[in-house]
Structures are given as structure tokens and as C-alpha cells.
Amino acid sequence: MSHGYEYEFEQIRKRYKVPARGGQRVKYTGRQDGIAETGTIVGADGQYLFIRIDGDRGEVANFHPTWELEYLT
């Protein structure tokens, strides 16, 4: 799932002071309609996280680590 992204995750954790890790669950609250969505971090590239939102049929979207994300345990 997140194999090969550990360096990117480490850099994101250091730069943005967030606990981002592959396989971690998150809640996104930035939709204009105010509906919160949950998903799973599946990768990273540079300053962005790849997140698969629950129910999105396998599609992956890019999210900034500090923009409207809550990191779940």
C-alpha cells in the first residue's frame, strides 16, 4: 500500500509537524458542502499525500498535509 513512500512520509512529518504515515486513517473536512469524509493515506509525493477517500471506487486524490485533515488513530 505505502511501500516505497517512507522517505516522503518522513519529510512531510518533519516539515509540517503532522503524524502522516502510510495506511493511516484521516478525516477531510474541506468540502464546500461541509460534509466530512474519511479515507486512508496510501502514498506521498513531495508535499502532498495520496489519500483514497472511502467509497471513491479506488480513486486516489492529492491532499496537502495541513489543509483540513484530521489524523485519526
N, C-alpha and C positions, 0 to 999 in steps of 0.2 A: 504494500500500500504506500508507505512513505519511504521505502528503501531508496537510498541514494540522495536523500534530501537533508540529511542530518547537519551538514555544514551550513546550509541555508537557514535551517531552523535555529542553529546556534547563533548565527549572525543576527537574525531577527530578534531573538531573545535578548541579546546584548544591546542592540541598537534601540529597540523600542520598549524594553523592560516589560515584556509580556511573556507568559509561560507557554508559548506555542510549541506544540510537538505533533508529530505525525500520529494520526489516529485519535487525536483529542476531539472531544465534542465541544461545539461552540453554539452560541445563540447570536443571531444577527438581528439588530433592531433598527436598521437604517431604511427600511422600506417606506415609501411615501404614504402608504395607507396605514402605517403604524402596526402592521401585523408582524410579530416576531417569528423568525424561522430558526430551526435548529439544523445543524449539519455536522460534518466530520472533516477535519483537516486531512487532506490526502497528499499534500506536497507543498513546495515553495519554490520561488524563483526570485532572486534579488530581494526586493522589498515587499513582495506580495505572497499571500498564502493562497493555495488552491484548496477550495472547500466544496464538497459535494453536499448541497442542501437536501435534506430529507424529502423524498418524493419527486425529485427532479430527474428521474429516469437515467441516472448515471452521468448527467452533465456536471461538469466542474466549472466553477467560476473563480475569478481572482478577487481577493479582498485585501485591503490594507490592514495590517495587524492592529492598528489602533482605532479604526473607523467603525464605530457602532457594533463592536464584537464583545461578547462576554464569554470568557473562557470557563467552561464547565469542568467539574472534576469527575 
